[in-house]
Amino acid sequence: MTRTSSLKWAGAAFGFCLIAAAGAVGPANGSGTPSAVRTEVVASQPCWVIENGDVRLAVTRLGAQMAPVTFYRGGDRAVEPYYISPWQGEGLKLDPPVLIPLRGDFFCLPFGSNGAPYEGMAFPPHGEPAGSPWTAVSSARTGAVTTLTLELKTRIPVGKVTKTIRLVDGQNAVYTRERLEGYSLKTSIGHHAILAVPGKEGSLRIATSPIRFGMTSPFLFSDPADREYQSFEIGKRFESLASVPLAWKDSEPADCTSFPAREGFADLLAVFSEPADRLPGGVAWTTATNQDGGYLWFSIRDPRVLPATVFWMENHGRHGAPWNGRNRSLGLEDVCGYLNEGMPLSAQPNDVNARGIPTAVELKADRPTEINYIQGVAKIPADFRMVKDIEFGSGEVTFVSVTGKKVTVPLNFEFARTGKL
């Protein structure tokens, strides 16, 4: 989420019936079986929907923002982990456009507040992909895989993003790939996942793969002049999510593995992953465990591409429109960027990339770049509490809890590195 001192922030099933008829959308390459995808409006936004026996997924036309997503849809305890903003249906005129459908997960190019022009270009917060109208290219079912392909041609910067979303039968996971073509610039990028948060304090317990260090926002994130309030000290490094510096003198550090906490504040921090060669499976991960809900949410990524996770911790801390003090959500945003600052700071020398951690990717017009990303849900037993570690097997992952309990789910985790299912 953007820093308010840069710009003010001013979900789901829209589909086409993808049948072999004149003007219908079908598989671009002629392979697979066209899917009948319903056209719906969910939470006031027209969206595309795909589904299989395990997962039903909606993506907004505006911003390709993904929510709701229903996991374990065939059972008696379906799970919908993603957030949808409370102003849907209120008819507000919002700017920047990313705010209009704000929900779930979406792709950012550039990621961040983008508070100043860069190489003569001025980007909206989180870039055009987060708030522009996308186009459906194809939908198909091939074997056990259901696929939806979307496309966006951006103007600033000039290029094309092709988003492919896949569901695999028997798995409660979403496999996403963004293919970036025609771009020639150095830029921040990221996935902006936002989770719904129960009202009970500490309902979500957050864990990550090993990190090099963490850092709170290097600038004021929530400005009291805008009726927004933060609790973290500015620009402080830390070694553990369980010990994050707060702004008040002599205060004990905050335990940011537990959320919601510190009601009345909106905060931001980031953690930077250990290199891929130091991580089991060569991938980085983030989890949020909802013990009362009986599930955990996870994301898996290639840390060579997305080396950081930005935490946007929103707990009724913004009182201007459209927030109006009513927002509680948790952004767990896997990115390559200088925290939330976007451009130009992410592309310039800074105290993070000075330590060898990239904060921008180099896009070249003659070489497409692909970002592979996995999100999903696993059901958990009583007293699981939170994830301590993940073990990677052949076509599966096992979540190991702090209480010693284990949950194994089928998952093609290698997709995060290879893009192959």
C-alpha positions as a Python dict, from the first residue, in 0.01 Angstrom:
ca = {
    (1, 'M'): (0, 0, 0),
    (2, 'T'): (128, 347, -80),
    (3, 'R'): (288, 582, 166),
    (4, 'T'): (42, 866, 220),
    (5, 'S'): (309, 1136, 196),
    (6, 'S'): (362, 1032, -168),
    (7, 'L'): (4, 994, -294),
    (8, 'K'): (-340, 946, -140),
    (9, 'W'): (-515, 620, -208),
    (10, 'A'): (-831, 743, -349),
    (11, 'G'): (-1356, -794, -667),
    (12, 'A'): (-1505, -1137, -775),
    (13, 'A'): (-1631, -1288, -1102),
    (14, 'F'): (-1651, -1141, -1457),
    (15, 'G'): (-1624, -1391, -1727),
    (16, 'F'): (-1691, -1470, -2084),
    (17, 'C'): (-1870, -1781, -2191),
    (18, 'L'): (-1570, -1933, -2362),
    (19, 'I'): (-1733, -2146, -2626),
    (20, 'A'): (-1652, -2215, -2990),
    (21, 'A'): (-1884, -1951, -3125),
    (22, 'A'): (-1830, -1638, -3330),
    (23, 'G'): (-1658, -1377, -3118),
    (24, 'A'): (-1602, -1616, -2827),
    (25, 'V'): (-1275, -1629, -2640),
    (26, 'G'): (-1096, -1961, -2661),
    (27, 'P'): (-752, -2117, -2632),
    (28, 'A'): (-504, -1900, -2820),
    (29, 'N'): (-297, -2198, -2934),
    (30, 'G'): (-588, -2428, -3012),
    (31, 'S'): (-494, -2677, -2738),
    (32, 'G'): (-708, -2785, -2447),
    (33, 'T'): (-1083, -2769, -2401),
    (34, 'P'): (-1251, -2425, -2385),
    (35, 'S'): (-1403, -2361, -2042),
    (36, 'A'): (-1749, -2221, -1978),
    (37, 'V'): (-1662, -1925, -1758),
    (38, 'R'): (-1949, -1728, -1614),
    (39, 'T'): (-1980, -1353, -1641),
    (40, 'E'): (-2062, -1213, -1300),
    (41, 'V'): (-2033, -903, -1088),
    (42, 'V'): (-1894, -971, -743),
    (43, 'A'): (-1848, -700, -481),
    (44, 'S'): (-1945, -441, -743),
    (45, 'Q'): (-1674, -536, -994),
    (46, 'P'): (-1706, -724, -1325),
    (47, 'C'): (-1471, -1022, -1317),
    (48, 'W'): (-1358, -1341, -1487),
    (49, 'V'): (-1401, -1672, -1304),
    (50, 'I'): (-1236, -2011, -1338),
    (51, 'E'): (-1290, -2311, -1116),
    (52, 'N'): (-1231, -2680, -1065),
    (53, 'G'): (-1347, -2920, -796),
    (54, 'D'): (-1115, -2767, -537),
    (55, 'V'): (-1086, -2393, -609),
    (56, 'R'): (-1312, -2120, -745),
    (57, 'L'): (-1128, -1804, -841),
    (58, 'A'): (-1245, -1461, -951),
    (59, 'V'): (-1036, -1188, -1113),
    (60, 'T'): (-1153, -830, -1166),
    (61, 'R'): (-1139, -684, -1514),
    (62, 'L'): (-1007, -361, -1363),
    (63, 'G'): (-660, -430, -1225),
    (64, 'A'): (-679, -812, -1256),
    (65, 'Q'): (-724, -826, -879),
    (66, 'M'): (-792, -1178, -752),
    (67, 'A'): (-1069, -1224, -493),
    (68, 'P'): (-1271, -1390, -370),
    (69, 'V'): (-1090, -1721, -403),
    (70, 'T'): (-1265, -2020, -247),
    (71, 'F'): (-1038, -2309, -149),
    (72, 'Y'): (-1166, -2654, -42),
    (73, 'R'): (-1488, -2562, -218),
    (74, 'G'): (-1603, -2922, -237),
    (75, 'G'): (-1589, -2979, 139),
    (76, 'D'): (-1789, -2868, 439),
    (77, 'R'): (-1536, -2600, 543),
    (78, 'A'): (-1458, -2383, 243),
    (79, 'V'): (-1189, -2117, 298),
    (80, 'E'): (-1187, -1764, 154),
    (81, 'P'): (-869, -1598, 288),
    (82, 'Y'): (-854, -1276, 85),
    (83, 'Y'): (-963, -925, 170),
    (84, 'I'): (-1215, -715, -23),
    (85, 'S'): (-1226, -341, 53),
    (86, 'P'): (-1537, -220, 240),
    (87, 'W'): (-1621, 63, 1),
    (88, 'Q'): (-1732, -166, -282),
    (89, 'G'): (-2079, -61, -398),
    (90, 'E'): (-2060, 286, -241),
    (91, 'G'): (-2024, 465, -575),
    (92, 'L'): (-1714, 658, -469),
    (93, 'K'): (-1494, 832, -725),
    (94, 'L'): (-1151, 703, -627),
    (95, 'D'): (-802, 784, -740),
    (96, 'P'): (-558, 615, -796),
    (97, 'P'): (-746, 342, -991),
    (98, 'V'): (-596, 56, -786),
    (99, 'L'): (-828, 162, -504),
    (100, 'I'): (-1146, 108, -704),
    (101, 'P'): (-1156, -276, -689),
    (102, 'L'): (-902, -311, -406),
    (103, 'R'): (-895, -677, -300),
    (104, 'G'): (-705, -1005, -294),
    (105, 'D'): (-384, -1031, -492),
    (106, 'F'): (-265, -827, -789),
    (107, 'F'): (53, -765, -987),
    (108, 'C'): (239, -433, -962),
    (109, 'L'): (468, -275, -1224),
    (110, 'P'): (627, -71, -1080),
    (111, 'F'): (552, -182, -725),
    (112, 'G'): (518, 92, -465),
    (113, 'S'): (408, 449, -414),
    (114, 'N'): (606, 581, -715),
    (115, 'G'): (613, 928, -564),
    (116, 'A'): (835, 1101, -821),
    (117, 'P'): (893, 1080, -1199),
    (118, 'Y'): (1155, 837, -1323),
    (119, 'E'): (1328, 875, -1660),
    (120, 'G'): (1055, 1117, -1763),
    (121, 'M'): (775, 878, -1665),
    (122, 'A'): (519, 926, -1389),
    (123, 'F'): (365, 600, -1265),
    (124, 'P'): (46, 564, -1063),
    (125, 'P'): (76, 384, -728),
    (126, 'H'): (158, 18, -802),
    (127, 'G'): (160, 90, -1176),
    (128, 'E'): (-93, 52, -1456),
    (129, 'P'): (-143, -326, -1416),
    (130, 'A'): (-296, -276, -1070),
    (131, 'G'): (-575, -45, -1189),
    (132, 'S'): (-619, -64, -1568),
    (133, 'P'): (-874, -265, -1769),
    (134, 'W'): (-734, -603, -1877),
    (135, 'T'): (-842, -821, -2170),
    (136, 'A'): (-924, -1192, -2164),
    (137, 'V'): (-712, -1387, -2414),
    (138, 'S'): (-810, -1748, -2352),
    (139, 'S'): (-942, -2005, -2111),
    (140, 'A'): (-892, -2380, -2139),
    (141, 'R'): (-879, -2708, -1955),
    (142, 'T'): (-594, -2942, -2047),
    (143, 'G'): (-577, -3265, -1849),
    (144, 'A'): (-586, -3173, -1480),
    (145, 'V'): (-501, -2807, -1540),
    (146, 'T'): (-753, -2523, -1581),
    (147, 'T'): (-605, -2203, -1725),
    (148, 'L'): (-711, -1841, -1766),
    (149, 'T'): (-491, -1603, -1967),
    (150, 'L'): (-524, -1224, -1948),
    (151, 'E'): (-336, -944, -2123),
    (152, 'L'): (-262, -577, -2066),
    (153, 'K'): (-75, -337, -2294),
    (154, 'T'): (62, -60, -2076),
    (155, 'R'): (136, 293, -2191),
    (156, 'I'): (373, 407, -1915),
    (157, 'P'): (604, 227, -1954),
    (158, 'V'): (528, 85, -2299),
    (159, 'G'): (505, -293, -2305),
    (160, 'K'): (277, -591, -2252),
    (161, 'V'): (194, -804, -1949),
    (162, 'T'): (45, -1150, -2006),
    (163, 'K'): (-99, -1306, -1690),
    (164, 'T'): (-161, -1680, -1681),
    (165, 'I'): (-352, -1827, -1385),
    (166, 'R'): (-366, -2205, -1341),
    (167, 'L'): (-554, -2441, -1113),
    (168, 'V'): (-455, -2806, -1076),
    (169, 'D'): (-708, -3074, -985),
    (170, 'G'): (-654, -3208, -634),
    (171, 'Q'): (-460, -2903, -519),
    (172, 'N'): (-576, -2602, -319),
    (173, 'A'): (-331, -2368, -485),
    (174, 'V'): (-317, -2095, -750),
    (175, 'Y'): (-25, -2084, -992),
    (176, 'T'): (34, -1744, -1152),
    (177, 'R'): (281, -1628, -1414),
    (178, 'E'): (333, -1274, -1543),
    (179, 'R'): (525, -1252, -1871),
    (180, 'L'): (666, -903, -1935),
    (181, 'E'): (746, -816, -2297),
    (182, 'G'): (872, -507, -2477),
    (183, 'Y'): (986, -321, -2166),
    (184, 'S'): (1321, -145, -2144),
    (185, 'L'): (1380, -7, -1796),
    (186, 'K'): (1493, -89, -1446),
    (187, 'T'): (1191, -117, -1218),
    (188, 'S'): (1042, -251, -898),
    (189, 'I'): (786, -531, -934),
    (190, 'G'): (570, -733, -698),
    (191, 'H'): (264, -934, -603),
    (192, 'H'): (34, -750, -362),
    (193, 'A'): (-154, -1020, -168),
    (194, 'I'): (-397, -887, 95),
    (195, 'L'): (-556, -1116, 353),
    (196, 'A'): (-879, -1075, 543),
    (197, 'V'): (-814, -1046, 916),
    (198, 'P'): (-1047, -1163, 1197),
    (199, 'G'): (-1127, -917, 1473),
    (200, 'K'): (-975, -1123, 1754),
    (201, 'E'): (-628, -997, 1847),
    (202, 'G'): (-355, -1235, 1734),
    (203, 'S'): (-587, -1438, 1510),
    (204, 'L'): (-322, -1467, 1240),
    (205, 'R'): (28, -1598, 1312),
    (206, 'I'): (282, -1509, 1044),
    (207, 'A'): (602, -1694, 960),
    (208, 'T'): (857, -1673, 679),
    (209, 'S'): (1150, -1867, 545),
    (210, 'P'): (1488, -1752, 687),
    (211, 'I'): (1565, -1382, 640),
    (212, 'R'): (1884, -1177, 624),
    (213, 'F'): (1722, -889, 813),
    (214, 'G'): (1409, -678, 832),
    (215, 'M'): (1346, -305, 812),
    (216, 'T'): (1062, -68, 896),
    (217, 'S'): (957, 195, 642),
    (218, 'P'): (1247, 436, 580),
    (219, 'F'): (1002, 729, 566),
    (220, 'L'): (684, 825, 747),
    (221, 'F'): (422, 577, 625),
    (222, 'S'): (109, 706, 802),
    (223, 'D'): (95, 1084, 839),
    (224, 'P'): (-112, 1226, 1128),
    (225, 'A'): (-172, 1535, 911),
    (226, 'D'): (-383, 1304, 695),
    (227, 'R'): (-552, 1142, 998),
    (228, 'E'): (-333, 836, 969),
    (229, 'Y'): (-117, 686, 1244),
    (230, 'Q'): (171, 443, 1265),
    (231, 'S'): (336, 266, 1558),
    (232, 'F'): (673, 157, 1408),
    (233, 'E'): (987, 359, 1445),
    (234, 'I'): (1104, 493, 1108),
    (235, 'G'): (1387, 323, 918),
    (236, 'K'): (1495, 70, 1181),
    (237, 'R'): (1649, -267, 1106),
    (238, 'F'): (1566, -582, 1301),
    (239, 'E'): (1672, -946, 1299),
    (240, 'S'): (1340, -1112, 1381),
    (241, 'L'): (972, -1045, 1314),
    (242, 'A'): (916, -1113, 1681),
    (243, 'S'): (1113, -799, 1776),
    (244, 'V'): (1030, -489, 1569),
    (245, 'P'): (1113, -140, 1708),
    (246, 'L'): (818, 80, 1804),
    (247, 'A'): (813, 459, 1793),
    (248, 'W'): (747, 522, 2164),
    (249, 'K'): (1043, 586, 2391),
    (250, 'D'): (1142, 287, 2608),
    (251, 'S'): (863, 72, 2457),
    (252, 'E'): (910, -302, 2419),
    (253, 'P'): (953, -420, 2058),
    (254, 'A'): (643, -543, 1876),
    (255, 'D'): (585, -909, 1799),
    (256, 'C'): (490, -889, 1431),
    (257, 'T'): (436, -1263, 1400),
    (258, 'S'): (95, -1193, 1556),
    (259, 'F'): (-183, -987, 1396),
    (260, 'P'): (-413, -801, 1440),
    (261, 'A'): (-235, -594, 1702),
    (262, 'R'): (-193, -227, 1792),
    (263, 'E'): (-545, -119, 1694),
    (264, 'G'): (-561, 232, 1554),
    (265, 'F'): (-239, 209, 1353),
    (266, 'A'): (-134, 140, 994),
    (267, 'D'): (225, 18, 964),
    (268, 'L'): (473, -109, 708),
    (269, 'L'): (788, -320, 724),
    (270, 'A'): (980, -557, 498),
    (271, 'V'): (1189, -868, 545),
    (272, 'F'): (1463, -972, 301),
    (273, 'S'): (1507, -1339, 220),
    (274, 'E'): (1820, -1544, 252),
    (275, 'P'): (1962, -1632, -93),
    (276, 'A'): (1807, -1923, -284),
    (277, 'D'): (2112, -2145, -234),
    (278, 'R'): (2060, -2127, 144),
    (279, 'L'): (1693, -2224, 132),
    (280, 'P'): (1550, -2579, 113),
    (281, 'G'): (1399, -2632, -231),
    (282, 'G'): (1559, -2307, -346),
    (283, 'V'): (1238, -2116, -274),
    (284, 'A'): (1123, -1858, -19),
    (285, 'W'): (786, -1870, 156),
    (286, 'T'): (543, -1679, 376),
    (287, 'T'): (257, -1825, 580),
    (288, 'A'): (-32, -1685, 782),
    (289, 'T'): (-201, -1935, 1015),
    (290, 'N'): (-560, -1886, 1128),
    (291, 'Q'): (-599, -2145, 1404),
    (292, 'D'): (-961, -2062, 1480),
    (293, 'G'): (-1042, -2084, 1110),
    (294, 'G'): (-861, -2416, 1080),
    (295, 'Y'): (-631, -2322, 793),
    (296, 'L'): (-308, -2157, 688),
    (297, 'W'): (-246, -1943, 380),
    (298, 'F'): (90, -1960, 204),
    (299, 'S'): (287, -1802, -77),
    (300, 'I'): (595, -1950, -244),
    (301, 'R'): (836, -1761, -469),
    (302, 'D'): (1182, -1754, -623),
    (303, 'P'): (1391, -1520, -403),
    (304, 'R'): (1620, -1447, -697),
    (305, 'V'): (1324, -1266, -855),
    (306, 'L'): (1123, -1152, -551),
    (307, 'P'): (1371, -1122, -263),
    (308, 'A'): (1153, -926, -17),
    (309, 'T'): (817, -948, 157),
    (310, 'V'): (649, -619, 246),
    (311, 'F'): (405, -630, 540),
    (312, 'W'): (124, -375, 519),
    (313, 'M'): (-39, -402, 862),
    (314, 'E'): (-368, -211, 855),
    (315, 'N'): (-569, -204, 1179),
    (316, 'H'): (-816, 86, 1169),
    (317, 'G'): (-527, 332, 1134),
    (318, 'R'): (-654, 549, 845),
    (319, 'H'): (-943, 787, 898),
    (320, 'G'): (-959, 977, 569),
    (321, 'A'): (-1177, 865, 277),
    (322, 'P'): (-1232, 595, 163),
    (323, 'W'): (-1083, 420, 468),
    (324, 'N'): (-1287, 606, 730),
    (325, 'G'): (-1125, 412, 1013),
    (326, 'R'): (-1295, 84, 914),
    (327, 'N'): (-1013, -108, 746),
    (328, 'R'): (-845, -415, 895),
    (329, 'S'): (-629, -622, 658),
    (330, 'L'): (-283, -770, 621),
    (331, 'G'): (-78, -725, 307),
    (332, 'L'): (191, -990, 259),
    (333, 'E'): (346, -856, -59),
    (334, 'D'): (630, -1046, -227),
    (335, 'V'): (837, -796, -421),
    (336, 'C'): (1161, -676, -568),
    (337, 'G'): (1171, -318, -446),
    (338, 'Y'): (1295, -72, -187),
    (339, 'L'): (1018, -155, 57),
    (340, 'N'): (708, 39, -55),
    (341, 'E'): (888, 338, -202),
    (342, 'G'): (866, 233, -566),
    (343, 'M'): (1033, 446, -830),
    (344, 'P'): (1277, 608, -860),
    (345, 'L'): (1420, 504, -521),
    (346, 'S'): (1410, 130, -598),
    (347, 'A'): (1623, 176, -911),
    (348, 'Q'): (1875, 403, -742),
    (349, 'P'): (2153, 312, -496),
    (350, 'N'): (2003, 258, -150),
    (351, 'D'): (2094, 92, 179),
    (352, 'V'): (1932, -238, 78),
    (353, 'N'): (2088, -294, -264),
    (354, 'A'): (2417, -178, -116),
    (355, 'R'): (2409, -511, 72),
    (356, 'G'): (2373, -707, -250),
    (357, 'I'): (1993, -745, -237),
    (358, 'P'): (1829, -629, -560),
    (359, 'T'): (1554, -369, -527),
    (360, 'A'): (1473, -349, -900),
    (361, 'V'): (1480, -579, -1204),
    (362, 'E'): (1635, -493, -1539),
    (363, 'L'): (1375, -541, -1813),
    (364, 'K'): (1499, -559, -2172),
    (365, 'A'): (1283, -518, -2482),
    (366, 'D'): (1443, -815, -2659),
    (367, 'R'): (1420, -1052, -2361),
    (368, 'P'): (1087, -1137, -2195),
    (369, 'T'): (1089, -1163, -1816),
    (370, 'E'): (866, -1409, -1630),
    (371, 'I'): (752, -1395, -1268),
    (372, 'N'): (620, -1722, -1127),
    (373, 'Y'): (419, -1722, -806),
    (374, 'I'): (223, -1971, -595),
    (375, 'Q'): (-48, -1905, -336),
    (376, 'G'): (-266, -2155, -157),
    (377, 'V'): (-433, -2285, 156),
    (378, 'A'): (-384, -2592, 375),
    (379, 'K'): (-618, -2708, 649),
    (380, 'I'): (-462, -2757, 991),
    (381, 'P'): (-539, -2962, 1304),
    (382, 'A'): (-610, -2826, 1649),
    (383, 'D'): (-315, -2664, 1829),
    (384, 'F'): (-112, -2623, 1512),
    (385, 'R'): (-61, -2255, 1607),
    (386, 'M'): (189, -2138, 1343),
    (387, 'V'): (445, -2263, 1093),
    (388, 'K'): (801, -2328, 1206),
    (389, 'D'): (935, -2472, 880),
    (390, 'I'): (838, -2622, 544),
    (391, 'E'): (972, -2952, 413),
    (392, 'F'): (978, -3005, 37),
    (393, 'G'): (912, -3348, -115),
    (394, 'S'): (831, -3485, -458),
    (395, 'G'): (518, -3301, -568),
    (396, 'E'): (429, -3206, -211),
    (397, 'V'): (515, -2977, 77),
    (398, 'T'): (485, -3041, 450),
    (399, 'F'): (411, -2758, 691),
    (400, 'V'): (577, -2821, 1028),
    (401, 'S'): (429, -2632, 1323),
    (402, 'V'): (591, -2490, 1635),
    (403, 'T'): (402, -2759, 1828),
    (404, 'G'): (553, -3039, 1617),
    (405, 'K'): (243, -3113, 1412),
    (406, 'K'): (275, -3171, 1038),
    (407, 'V'): (41, -3113, 744),
    (408, 'T'): (131, -3241, 396),
    (409, 'V'): (-41, -3112, 81),
    (410, 'P'): (17, -3181, -289),
    (411, 'L'): (197, -2889, -454),
    (412, 'N'): (421, -2836, -756),
    (413, 'F'): (648, -2600, -562),
    (414, 'E'): (916, -2613, -834),
    (415, 'F'): (684, -2394, -1043),
    (416, 'A'): (813, -2093, -848),
    (417, 'R'): (1157, -2149, -1004),
    (418, 'T'): (1079, -2319, -1336),
    (419, 'G'): (731, -2203, -1434),
    (420, 'K'): (645, -2564, -1516),
    (421, 'L'): (365, -2777, -1371),
}
